[in-house]
């Protein structure tokens, strides 16, 4: 299994509407990309200081399926339209489990 | 459910032995901390450039159980003895799912 983990921080001037548009767009991806086996995402719960703002954890059967997701046009459109305009920083790891 | 996600980068002078000691120590935590429901971790798979070096994804039934894990003495010892000595940067999010 490949578990893709990515954390984002948003720019200071990102609006609540822009932030809310990210999960609204992401939740459409499992229906669009059948290679996704499990997909969890959301804003930081606010428990600890100094955290990033948003996380995505996506599971795939294998590396090929992850790459299909990574390069998928619908996924790339979400990144271009909703994530990049408010992205301050990004941290990612792919785990081979 | 609370899903705790944390990514690390290691210092340039971290040795292979020091890096290998992190998963070796983490794999003992589920037996020591029964609040852990699922625990996945490991080094970045090397698929993409610019990634962080290591990830942990830990699932808990609720916030209280996550806080028990966060503050657990055995967990804190792993952080102090194995993670902090080679830590360059850390990014974390807790998801409420």
Backbone of each chain as ProteinMPNN parsed JSONL, in Angstrom:
{"seq_chain_A": "XXXXXXXXXXXXXXXXXXXXXXXXXXXXXXXXXXXXXXXXXXXXXXXXXXXXXXXXXXXXXXXXXXXXXXXXXXXXXXXXXXXXXXXXXXXXXXXXX", "coords_chain_A": {"N_chain_A": [[0.842, -1.196, 0.0], [0.445, 2.242, -0.723], [0.637, 5.111, 1.144], [-0.225, 8.322, 0.931], [0.672, 11.38, 2.258], [-0.037, 14.676, 2.991], [0.525, 17.976, 4.061], [-0.673, 21.281, 4.534], [-0.007, 24.802, 4.819], [-1.893, 27.809, 4.949], [-2.078, 30.977, 3.256], [-1.861, 34.175, 4.93], [-3.823, 35.906, 4.071], [-5.818, 34.325, 3.078], [-9.214, 33.622, 2.583], [-12.116, 32.637, 4.572], [-13.972, 31.475, 2.906], [-12.378, 30.648, 0.725], [-10.774, 28.765, 2.04], [-12.7, 26.9, 2.806], [-13.483, 25.967, 0.363], [-11.595, 24.129, -0.384], [-11.813, 21.487, 1.011], [-14.386, 20.989, 0.022], [-13.951, 20.656, -2.682], [-12.11, 18.542, -2.697], [-13.625, 16.41, -1.73], [-14.961, 15.426, -3.854], [-13.201, 13.906, -5.268], [-12.741, 11.056, -4.751], [-14.883, 9.82, -6.135], [-14.221, 10.468, -8.69], [-11.744, 9.378, -9.173], [-10.994, 6.26, -9.28], [-8.886, 4.793, -8.274], [-8.336, 5.604, -5.713], [-8.237, 4.347, -2.501], [-8.736, 4.923, 0.183], [-9.601, 7.984, 1.743], [-8.901, 10.674, 3.548], [-9.289, 13.881, 4.936], [-8.946, 17.333, 5.946], [-9.351, 20.344, 7.965], [-6.93, 21.456, 10.4], [-7.485, 20.381, 13.759], [-7.141, 22.144, 15.832], [-6.018, 21.578, 18.3], [-3.356, 21.706, 19.105], [-0.701, 24.14, 19.261], [1.07, 25.789, 16.58], [0.712, 24.111, 14.473], [0.317, 22.833, 11.069], [-2.211, 23.864, 8.62], [-4.02, 22.238, 7.251], [-4.742, 18.893, 6.23], [-4.197, 16.009, 4.142], [-4.738, 12.592, 3.781], [-4.177, 9.911, 1.819], [-4.884, 6.744, 0.536], [-3.569, 4.077, -1.439], [-3.521, 1.147, -3.544], [-1.078, 0.57, -4.683], [2.052, 1.844, -6.038], [1.696, 2.64, -8.733], [-1.03, 3.267, -8.829], [-1.116, 5.421, -7.053], [0.383, 7.293, -8.525], [-1.268, 7.687, -10.719], [-3.39, 9.031, -9.468], [-1.944, 11.296, -8.508], [-1.282, 12.598, -10.872], [-3.663, 12.979, -12.106], [-6.135, 14.699, -14.021], [-8.435, 15.944, -12.922], [-7.773, 16.073, -10.22], [-5.458, 17.659, -10.42], [-6.666, 19.995, -11.259], [-8.101, 20.76, -8.979], [-5.944, 21.366, -7.306], [-4.787, 23.503, -8.735], [-6.873, 25.386, -8.868], [-7.948, 25.706, -6.303], [-6.135, 25.123, -4.184], [-3.427, 26.07, -4.704], [-3.81, 28.924, -4.965], [-4.058, 29.806, -2.322], [-1.949, 28.785, -0.969], [0.618, 28.611, 1.383], [2.695, 27.004, 2.427], [3.906, 23.635, 1.99], [4.053, 20.255, 2.961], [5.084, 16.968, 2.428], [4.863, 13.363, 2.393], [5.304, 10.118, 1.047], [4.333, 7.035, 2.147], [5.453, 3.7, 2.04], [3.744, 0.943, 2.692]], "CA_chain_A": [[0.0, 0.0, 0.0], [1.078, 3.561, -0.65], [-0.124, 6.126, 1.885], [0.24, 9.679, 0.588], [0.354, 12.309, 3.345], [0.378, 16.048, 2.65], [0.065, 19.023, 4.974], [-0.574, 22.622, 3.957], [-0.384, 26.028, 5.524], [-2.542, 28.776, 4.059], [-1.607, 32.357, 3.36], [-2.576, 34.973, 5.931], [-4.985, 36.585, 3.493], [-6.813, 33.361, 2.594], [-10.521, 33.86, 3.205], [-12.82, 31.435, 5.032], [-14.586, 30.852, 1.718], [-11.331, 29.933, -0.016], [-10.373, 27.588, 2.832], [-13.79, 25.925, 2.772], [-13.596, 25.406, -0.989], [-10.64, 23.027, -0.556], [-12.459, 20.184, 1.266], [-15.547, 20.81, -0.861], [-13.449, 20.134, -3.958], [-11.463, 17.246, -2.486], [-14.564, 15.326, -1.461], [-15.434, 14.886, -5.133], [-12.151, 13.143, -5.957], [-12.88, 9.584, -4.755], [-15.798, 9.388, -7.198], [-13.601, 10.74, -9.989], [-10.48, 8.654, -9.304], [-11.301, 4.989, -8.602], [-7.687, 4.228, -7.631], [-8.302, 5.999, -4.303], [-8.795, 3.303, -1.625], [-9.25, 5.631, 1.357], [-9.295, 9.408, 1.536], [-9.289, 11.503, 4.686], [-8.73, 15.238, 4.802], [-9.671, 18.33, 6.705], [-8.554, 21.365, 8.645], [-6.385, 21.105, 11.706], [-8.526, 20.415, 14.79], [-6.926, 23.235, 16.777], [-5.625, 21.05, 19.617], [-1.98, 22.107, 19.416], [-0.153, 25.327, 18.621], [2.164, 25.621, 15.635], [0.398, 23.108, 13.452], [-0.117, 23.216, 9.737], [-3.623, 24.236, 8.595], [-4.901, 21.299, 6.548], [-4.057, 17.634, 5.913], [-4.809, 14.978, 3.307], [-4.128, 11.251, 3.836], [-4.807, 9.158, 0.73], [-4.318, 5.39, 0.438], [-3.629, 3.441, -2.756], [-3.036, -0.23, -3.508], [0.314, 0.458, -5.125], [2.662, 3.07, -6.535], [1.084, 3.051, -10.0], [-2.316, 3.912, -8.55], [-0.826, 6.746, -6.491], [0.837, 8.203, -9.591], [-2.47, 8.05, -11.482], [-4.03, 10.077, -8.657], [-1.101, 12.498, -8.468], [-1.251, 13.266, -12.169], [-5.035, 13.041, -12.64], [-6.507, 16.069, -14.425], [-9.397, 16.516, -11.97], [-6.969, 16.374, -9.035], [-4.606, 18.809, -10.724], [-7.528, 21.182, -11.324], [-8.354, 21.168, -7.591], [-4.713, 22.01, -6.831], [-4.581, 24.787, -9.418], [-7.963, 26.34, -8.654], [-8.335, 25.914, -4.898], [-5.039, 25.005, -3.213], [-2.283, 26.962, -4.973], [-4.054, 30.354, -4.718], [-3.958, 30.18, -0.896], [-0.903, 27.935, -0.382], [1.83, 29.24, 1.915], [3.734, 25.975, 2.469], [3.429, 22.268, 1.76], [4.957, 19.195, 3.426], [4.501, 15.701, 1.972], [5.587, 12.084, 2.45], [4.6, 8.899, 0.651], [4.754, 5.852, 2.906], [5.241, 2.391, 1.435], [3.325, 0.148, 3.869]], "C_chain_A": [[0.878, 1.247, 0.0], [0.127, 4.499, 0.094], [0.527, 7.483, 1.615], [-0.254, 10.641, 1.669], [0.845, 13.693, 2.936], [-0.285, 17.037, 3.606], [0.286, 20.377, 4.31], [-0.67, 23.677, 5.052], [-0.945, 26.996, 4.492], [-1.957, 30.171, 4.267], [-2.459, 33.125, 4.367], [-3.837, 35.611, 5.359], [-5.992, 35.623, 2.856], [-8.134, 33.589, 3.33], [-11.129, 32.538, 3.676], [-13.47, 30.708, 3.853], [-13.565, 30.06, 0.91], [-10.916, 28.666, 0.721], [-11.447, 26.501, 2.761], [-13.934, 25.274, 1.403], [-12.659, 24.221, -1.194], [-11.275, 21.679, -0.203], [-13.677, 19.936, 0.387], [-15.13, 20.25, -2.213], [-12.847, 18.737, -3.787], [-12.479, 16.123, -2.34], [-15.149, 14.733, -2.743], [-14.425, 13.937, -5.782], [-12.322, 11.623, -5.882], [-13.842, 9.063, -5.825], [-15.171, 9.538, -8.578], [-12.377, 9.869, -10.251], [-10.617, 7.322, -8.568], [-10.091, 4.339, -7.952], [-7.595, 4.601, -6.15], [-8.983, 4.919, -3.463], [-9.389, 3.892, -0.351], [-8.768, 7.06, 1.27], [-9.808, 10.178, 2.742], [-8.578, 12.837, 4.571], [-9.531, 16.168, 5.69], [-8.744, 19.344, 7.324], [-8.001, 20.831, 9.956], [-7.441, 21.319, 12.796], [-8.301, 21.487, 15.846], [-6.52, 22.79, 18.176], [-4.279, 21.617, 20.052], [-1.589, 23.376, 18.667], [0.883, 24.925, 17.567], [1.915, 24.603, 14.545], [0.251, 23.711, 12.064], [-1.648, 23.372, 9.736], [-4.547, 23.15, 8.063], [-4.083, 20.056, 6.208], [-4.901, 16.785, 4.969], [-4.024, 13.688, 3.512], [-4.886, 10.391, 2.838], [-4.092, 7.817, 0.578], [-4.59, 4.796, -0.942], [-3.068, 2.02, -2.653], [-1.551, -0.318, -3.822], [0.775, 1.803, -5.704], [2.007, 3.554, -7.825], [-0.229, 3.792, -9.758], [-2.116, 5.289, -7.925], [-0.438, 7.732, -7.59], [-0.335, 8.616, -10.482], [-3.219, 9.172, -10.772], [-3.243, 11.385, -8.741], [-1.25, 13.3, -9.749], [-2.638, 13.43, -12.795], [-5.459, 14.495, -12.907], [-7.485, 16.711, -13.446], [-8.682, 16.922, -10.681], [-6.11, 17.613, -9.267], [-5.433, 20.093, -10.815], [-7.87, 21.681, -9.921], [-7.138, 21.904, -7.032], [-4.585, 23.411, -7.423], [-5.621, 25.83, -9.018], [-8.189, 26.68, -7.186], [-7.169, 25.904, -3.915], [-3.947, 26.042, -3.483], [-2.583, 28.433, -4.694], [-3.928, 30.766, -3.253], [-2.829, 29.416, -0.196], [0.285, 28.765, 0.096], [2.969, 28.238, 1.985], [3.097, 24.602, 2.41], [4.488, 21.308, 2.264], [4.318, 17.868, 3.065], [5.458, 14.541, 2.211], [4.693, 11.038, 1.809], [5.205, 7.736, 1.426], [4.485, 4.61, 2.086], [4.981, 1.412, 2.566], [3.012, -1.293, 3.477]], "O_chain_A": [[1.923, 1.287, 0.649], [-1.035, 4.655, -0.283], [1.661, 7.746, 2.013], [-1.45, 10.706, 1.956], [2.01, 13.862, 2.576], [-1.474, 16.945, 3.91], [1.283, 20.597, 3.622], [-1.326, 23.475, 6.074], [-0.536, 27.006, 3.331], [-1.413, 30.485, 5.326], [-3.612, 32.78, 4.624], [-4.808, 35.832, 6.083], [-6.917, 36.06, 2.171], [-8.158, 33.73, 4.553], [-10.717, 31.462, 3.242], [-13.508, 29.478, 3.814], [-13.842, 28.947, 0.464], [-10.728, 27.617, 0.104], [-11.128, 25.316, 2.668], [-14.446, 24.16, 1.292], [-12.891, 23.394, -2.077], [-11.278, 20.787, -1.052], [-13.968, 18.791, 0.044], [-15.859, 19.465, -2.819], [-13.049, 17.86, -4.626], [-12.226, 15.001, -2.779], [-15.76, 13.664, -2.717], [-14.758, 13.24, -6.74], [-12.066, 10.949, -6.88], [-13.633, 7.976, -6.364], [-15.537, 8.832, -9.518], [-12.007, 9.641, -11.403], [-10.382, 7.258, -7.362], [-10.251, 3.419, -7.15], [-6.843, 3.969, -5.407], [-10.155, 4.607, -3.677], [-10.416, 3.422, 0.138], [-7.669, 7.328, 0.786], [-11.017, 10.314, 2.929], [-7.419, 12.911, 4.163], [-10.635, 15.846, 6.127], [-7.521, 19.236, 7.232], [-8.531, 19.885, 10.538], [-8.19, 22.296, 12.77], [-9.179, 21.721, 16.677], [-6.664, 23.55, 19.134], [-4.085, 21.964, 21.217], [-2.089, 23.647, 17.575], [1.491, 23.859, 17.653], [2.819, 24.273, 13.778], [0.086, 24.919, 11.901], [-2.305, 23.053, 10.727], [-5.735, 23.138, 8.388], [-2.887, 20.146, 5.933], [-6.131, 16.83, 4.987], [-2.796, 13.682, 3.428], [-6.087, 10.165, 2.987], [-2.865, 7.757, 0.501], [-5.657, 4.975, -1.528], [-2.245, 1.73, -1.785], [-0.848, -1.178, -3.292], [-0.001, 2.75, -5.835], [1.787, 4.754, -7.993], [-0.509, 4.808, -10.393], [-2.858, 6.223, -8.229], [-0.883, 8.88, -7.582], [-0.394, 9.754, -10.947], [-3.632, 10.147, -11.4], [-3.807, 12.446, -9.011], [-1.335, 14.528, -9.72], [-2.762, 13.966, -13.896], [-5.173, 15.394, -12.116], [-7.376, 17.904, -13.167], [-8.953, 17.984, -10.121], [-6.043, 18.502, -8.418], [-4.937, 21.168, -10.478], [-7.923, 22.889, -9.692], [-7.275, 22.932, -6.369], [-4.313, 24.378, -6.711], [-5.3, 27.006, -8.85], [-8.576, 27.801, -6.856], [-7.212, 26.61, -2.908], [-3.583, 26.807, -2.59], [-1.695, 29.145, -4.225], [-3.714, 31.943, -2.962], [-2.762, 29.4, 1.033], [0.881, 29.519, -0.672], [4.101, 28.575, 1.639], [1.922, 24.422, 2.732], [5.679, 21.51, 2.03], [3.142, 17.648, 3.355], [6.678, 14.703, 2.229], [3.476, 11.054, 1.994], [6.409, 7.484, 1.373], [3.412, 4.472, 1.498], [5.894, 1.083, 3.322], [2.647, -2.1, 4.332]]}, "seq_chain_B": "XXXXXXXXXXXXXXXXXXXXXXXXXXXXXXXXXXXXXXXXXXXXXXXXXXXXXXXXXXXXXXXXXXXXXXXXXXXXXXXXXXXXXXXXXXXXXXXXX", "coords_chain_B": {"N_chain_B": [[-13.238, 10.125, 15.504], [-9.805, 10.782, 16.009], [-7.23, 11.648, 13.911], [-3.892, 11.772, 13.951], [-1.308, 13.406, 12.362], [2.017, 13.623, 11.436], [4.951, 15.021, 10.1], [8.427, 14.791, 9.453], [11.591, 16.414, 8.879], [14.992, 15.45, 8.638], [18.164, 16.321, 10.111], [21.077, 17.311, 8.208], [23.358, 15.99, 9.035], [22.458, 13.714, 10.269], [22.812, 10.279, 10.974], [22.603, 7.092, 9.219], [22.107, 5.106, 11.068], [20.976, 6.536, 13.205], [18.647, 7.455, 11.939], [17.378, 5.013, 11.421], [16.838, 4.193, 13.969], [14.572, 5.523, 14.731], [12.035, 4.459, 13.547], [12.379, 1.922, 14.709], [12.074, 2.437, 17.419], [9.516, 3.594, 17.478], [7.876, 1.475, 16.745], [7.426, 0.064, 19.012], [5.544, 1.42, 20.432], [2.654, 1.004, 20.086], [2.177, -1.294, 21.683], [2.742, -0.296, 24.142], [1.003, 1.793, 24.558], [-2.189, 1.62, 24.86], [-4.244, 3.143, 23.838], [-3.76, 3.713, 21.193], [-5.158, 3.208, 18.086], [-4.633, 2.699, 15.413], [-1.536, 2.641, 13.677], [0.734, 3.963, 11.65], [3.845, 4.405, 10.046], [6.989, 5.648, 8.786], [9.878, 5.986, 6.581], [10.085, 8.421, 3.926], [9.054, 7.358, 0.702], [10.516, 8.031, -1.523], [9.512, 8.762, -3.994], [8.832, 11.297, -4.942], [10.387, 14.507, -5.423], [11.603, 16.858, -2.966], [10.203, 16.181, -0.716], [9.281, 15.708, 2.787], [11.126, 13.771, 5.269], [10.176, 11.664, 6.857], [7.235, 10.098, 8.159], [4.444, 9.938, 10.417], [1.347, 8.47, 11.037], [-1.265, 8.384, 13.157], [-4.025, 6.89, 14.711], [-6.845, 7.519, 16.801], [-9.533, 6.889, 19.111], [-10.739, 9.144, 20.156], [-10.372, 12.602, 21.233], [-9.359, 12.685, 23.889], [-7.952, 10.268, 24.087], [-5.978, 10.663, 22.167], [-4.54, 12.748, 23.414], [-3.572, 11.436, 25.658], [-1.743, 9.707, 24.42], [-0.042, 11.653, 23.239], [1.136, 12.823, 25.465], [2.245, 10.739, 26.801], [4.728, 9.008, 28.696], [6.518, 7.102, 27.638], [6.292, 7.575, 24.897], [7.154, 10.254, 24.859], [9.779, 9.823, 25.599], [10.805, 8.521, 23.354], [10.675, 10.62, 21.526], [12.473, 12.451, 22.73], [14.871, 11.001, 22.834], [15.346, 9.886, 20.316], [14.152, 11.294, 18.156], [14.292, 14.183, 18.452], [17.155, 14.655, 18.539], [17.928, 14.483, 15.847], [16.27, 16.108, 14.46], [15.228, 18.345, 11.997], [13.041, 19.792, 10.957], [9.499, 20.003, 11.569], [6.157, 19.121, 10.841], [2.756, 19.21, 11.555], [-0.625, 17.985, 11.851], [-3.77, 17.567, 13.396], [-6.503, 15.677, 12.578], [-10.014, 15.786, 12.857], [-12.198, 13.319, 12.509]], "CA_chain_B": [[-11.847, 9.672, 15.479], [-8.744, 11.765, 15.803], [-6.073, 11.172, 13.143], [-2.711, 12.617, 14.173], [-0.383, 13.292, 11.224], [3.22, 14.434, 11.661], [6.038, 14.812, 9.137], [9.713, 15.306, 9.918], [12.832, 16.357, 8.103], [16.16, 15.169, 9.495], [19.348, 17.157, 9.892], [21.99, 16.784, 7.19], [24.363, 15.108, 9.634], [21.842, 12.521, 10.865], [23.378, 9.052, 10.412], [21.632, 6.047, 8.894], [21.75, 4.421, 12.323], [20.028, 7.392, 13.941], [17.361, 7.442, 11.222], [16.756, 3.694, 11.58], [16.409, 4.026, 15.358], [13.25, 6.136, 14.932], [10.972, 3.45, 13.411], [12.587, 0.828, 15.667], [11.49, 2.866, 18.693], [8.072, 3.826, 17.316], [7.094, 0.233, 16.603], [7.114, -0.443, 20.353], [4.543, 2.251, 21.112], [1.293, 0.448, 20.194], [2.084, -2.213, 22.819], [2.886, 0.47, 25.384], [-0.054, 2.811, 24.671], [-3.349, 0.917, 24.287], [-5.171, 4.076, 23.174], [-3.475, 3.757, 19.759], [-6.049, 2.324, 17.328], [-3.872, 2.326, 14.212], [-0.258, 3.358, 13.765], [1.578, 3.74, 10.479], [4.971, 5.328, 10.057], [8.11, 5.182, 8.001], [10.583, 6.981, 5.784], [9.519, 8.753, 2.622], [9.325, 6.293, -0.269], [11.44, 8.483, -2.546], [8.824, 8.887, -5.284], [8.808, 12.69, -5.363], [11.4, 15.42, -4.899], [11.178, 17.934, -2.073], [9.382, 15.681, 0.381], [9.832, 15.487, 4.112], [11.893, 12.517, 5.353], [9.566, 10.611, 7.671], [5.853, 10.412, 8.525], [3.685, 9.108, 11.354], [-0.104, 8.667, 11.047], [-1.745, 7.642, 14.33], [-5.471, 7.046, 14.874], [-7.362, 7.382, 18.165], [-10.992, 6.955, 19.142], [-11.226, 10.472, 20.523], [-9.346, 13.571, 21.61], [-8.717, 12.308, 25.157], [-6.978, 9.203, 23.83], [-4.825, 11.282, 21.498], [-3.752, 13.517, 24.392], [-2.833, 10.442, 26.455], [-0.59, 9.33, 23.592], [0.868, 12.792, 23.072], [1.842, 13.128, 26.709], [2.739, 9.487, 27.398], [6.161, 9.079, 29.021], [7.293, 6.277, 26.701], [6.286, 8.354, 23.654], [8.023, 11.422, 25.037], [11.169, 9.351, 25.623], [11.192, 8.292, 21.953], [10.906, 11.945, 20.941], [13.673, 13.064, 23.312], [16.095, 10.212, 22.622], [15.578, 9.46, 18.932], [13.669, 12.23, 17.135], [14.834, 15.547, 18.6], [18.576, 14.814, 18.19], [18.177, 14.575, 14.401], [15.13, 16.825, 13.878], [15.452, 19.645, 11.361], [11.755, 20.493, 10.944], [8.333, 19.184, 11.929], [4.857, 19.653, 10.409], [1.731, 18.333, 12.127], [-2.061, 18.302, 11.85], [-4.712, 16.577, 13.92], [-7.791, 15.685, 11.885], [-11.174, 15.255, 13.566], [-12.899, 12.611, 11.422]], "C_chain_B": [[-10.905, 10.864, 15.328], [-7.612, 11.072, 15.038], [-4.952, 12.2, 13.293], [-1.712, 12.347, 13.055], [0.82, 14.182, 11.51], [4.31, 14.01, 10.678], [7.307, 15.459, 9.688], [10.685, 15.447, 8.755], [13.967, 16.165, 9.094], [17.298, 16.12, 9.154], [20.275, 16.493, 8.875], [23.002, 15.804, 7.778], [23.759, 13.928, 10.379], [22.409, 11.27, 10.182], [22.264, 8.064, 10.065], [21.188, 5.307, 10.148], [20.746, 5.237, 13.124], [18.654, 7.381, 13.272], [16.638, 6.113, 11.419], [16.246, 3.477, 12.998], [15.006, 4.592, 15.59], [12.129, 5.113, 14.719], [11.141, 2.284, 14.384], [11.994, 1.168, 17.031], [9.978, 3.033, 18.585], [7.278, 2.524, 17.292], [6.767, -0.397, 17.95], [5.947, 0.299, 21.009], [3.133, 1.649, 21.152], [1.131, -0.54, 21.357], [2.114, -1.468, 24.149], [1.713, 1.407, 25.647], [-1.319, 2.242, 24.043], [-4.358, 1.832, 23.624], [-4.923, 4.171, 21.67], [-4.359, 2.743, 19.042], [-5.386, 1.831, 16.039], [-2.642, 3.21, 14.168], [0.561, 3.001, 12.55], [2.656, 4.798, 10.456], [6.056, 4.774, 9.139], [8.776, 6.307, 7.253], [9.833, 7.257, 4.488], [9.971, 7.732, 1.584], [10.225, 6.734, -1.423], [10.83, 8.639, -3.93], [8.955, 10.299, -5.831], [9.946, 13.482, -4.733], [10.776, 16.378, -3.884], [10.328, 17.48, -0.908], [10.078, 15.808, 1.729], [10.427, 14.066, 4.172], [11.147, 11.37, 6.01], [8.16, 11.06, 8.05], [5.336, 9.433, 9.571], [2.209, 9.483, 11.19], [-0.668, 7.767, 12.142], [-3.219, 7.948, 14.544], [-5.892, 6.722, 16.309], [-8.884, 7.51, 18.122], [-11.498, 8.367, 19.38], [-10.056, 11.346, 20.974], [-8.619, 13.17, 22.886], [-7.649, 11.241, 24.921], [-5.753, 9.744, 23.093], [-3.935, 12.012, 22.5], [-2.97, 12.572, 25.314], [-1.582, 9.996, 25.705], [0.423, 10.458, 23.523], [1.747, 12.968, 24.299], [2.425, 11.891, 27.379], [4.261, 9.515, 27.577], [7.012, 8.26, 28.054], [7.393, 6.981, 25.347], [7.232, 9.543, 23.755], [9.497, 11.018, 25.072], [11.67, 9.065, 24.209], [11.51, 9.622, 21.271], [12.239, 12.51, 21.429], [14.943, 12.331, 22.89], [16.394, 9.977, 21.142], [15.186, 10.503, 17.884], [14.352, 13.591, 17.273], [16.305, 15.655, 18.23], [18.855, 14.945, 16.694], [17.084, 15.389, 13.684], [15.551, 18.158, 13.279], [14.166, 20.45, 11.311], [10.63, 19.498, 11.139], [7.08, 19.89, 11.43], [3.792, 18.694, 10.899], [0.332, 18.897, 11.919], [-2.764, 17.199, 12.615], [-6.041, 16.771, 13.197], [-8.866, 15.123, 12.814], [-12.102, 14.655, 12.525], [-14.162, 11.923, 11.941]], "O_chain_B": [[-11.192, 11.82, 14.606], [-7.103, 10.038, 15.469], [-5.054, 13.334, 12.826], [-1.316, 11.203, 12.828], [0.658, 15.369, 11.796], [4.555, 12.824, 10.457], [7.266, 16.524, 10.303], [10.617, 14.703, 7.776], [13.918, 16.645, 10.227], [17.375, 16.65, 8.045], [20.259, 15.274, 8.704], [23.452, 14.889, 7.089], [24.484, 13.203, 11.06], [22.477, 11.209, 8.955], [21.138, 8.179, 10.548], [20.024, 4.928, 10.271], [19.78, 4.693, 13.66], [17.627, 7.307, 13.946], [15.416, 6.09, 11.568], [15.335, 2.679, 13.218], [14.324, 4.192, 16.534], [11.329, 4.909, 15.632], [10.149, 1.714, 14.837], [11.472, 0.292, 17.72], [9.243, 2.657, 19.499], [6.142, 2.476, 17.762], [5.926, -1.291, 18.029], [5.423, -0.147, 22.03], [2.464, 1.773, 22.178], [0.056, -0.613, 21.953], [1.581, -1.942, 25.153], [1.446, 1.778, 26.79], [-1.514, 2.359, 22.833], [-5.244, 1.357, 22.915], [-5.784, 4.66, 20.939], [-4.318, 1.553, 19.353], [-5.566, 0.682, 15.636], [-2.683, 4.374, 14.566], [1.034, 1.872, 12.422], [2.412, 5.954, 10.805], [6.043, 3.601, 8.766], [8.31, 7.446, 7.278], [9.05, 6.432, 4.017], [11.123, 7.296, 1.586], [10.654, 5.9, -2.22], [11.549, 8.648, -4.929], [9.163, 10.491, -7.029], [10.408, 13.158, -3.639], [9.581, 16.669, -3.938], [9.785, 18.312, -0.181], [11.293, 15.99, 1.807], [10.254, 13.269, 3.249], [11.457, 10.208, 5.746], [7.912, 12.251, 8.24], [5.729, 8.267, 9.609], [1.859, 10.663, 11.201], [-0.563, 6.543, 12.067], [-3.625, 9.11, 14.558], [-5.379, 5.797, 16.938], [-9.448, 8.145, 17.231], [-12.552, 8.75, 18.874], [-8.917, 10.891, 21.081], [-7.397, 13.298, 22.967], [-6.562, 11.311, 25.495], [-4.626, 9.33, 23.364], [-2.711, 11.902, 22.439], [-1.843, 12.874, 25.705], [-0.497, 9.917, 26.282], [1.617, 10.239, 23.728], [2.945, 13.229, 24.19], [3.044, 12.004, 28.437], [4.986, 9.992, 26.704], [8.11, 8.681, 27.689], [8.455, 6.984, 24.723], [8.016, 9.803, 22.842], [10.362, 11.773, 24.629], [12.83, 9.335, 23.897], [12.489, 9.735, 20.534], [13.041, 12.992, 20.63], [15.968, 12.958, 22.621], [17.557, 9.879, 20.752], [15.821, 10.587, 16.833], [14.928, 14.095, 16.309], [16.695, 16.667, 17.647], [19.903, 15.461, 16.306], [16.987, 15.362, 12.457], [16.15, 18.995, 13.954], [14.174, 21.65, 11.586], [10.79, 18.301, 10.902], [6.946, 21.106, 11.573], [3.903, 17.486, 10.686], [0.133, 20.108, 11.823], [-2.4, 16.029, 12.499], [-6.623, 17.856, 13.196], [-8.653, 14.108, 13.477], [-12.722, 15.379, 11.746], [-14.876, 11.281, 11.17]]}, "name": "protein", "num_of_chains": 2, "seq": "XXXXXXXXXXXXXXXXXXXXXXXXXXXXXXXXXXXXXXXXXXXXXXXXXXXXXXXXXXXXXXXXXXXXXXXXXXXXXXXXXXXXXXXXXXXXXXXXXXXXXXXXXXXXXXXXXXXXXXXXXXXXXXXXXXXXXXXXXXXXXXXXXXXXXXXXXXXXXXXXXXXXXXXXXXXXXXXXXXXXXXXXXXXXXXXXXX"}
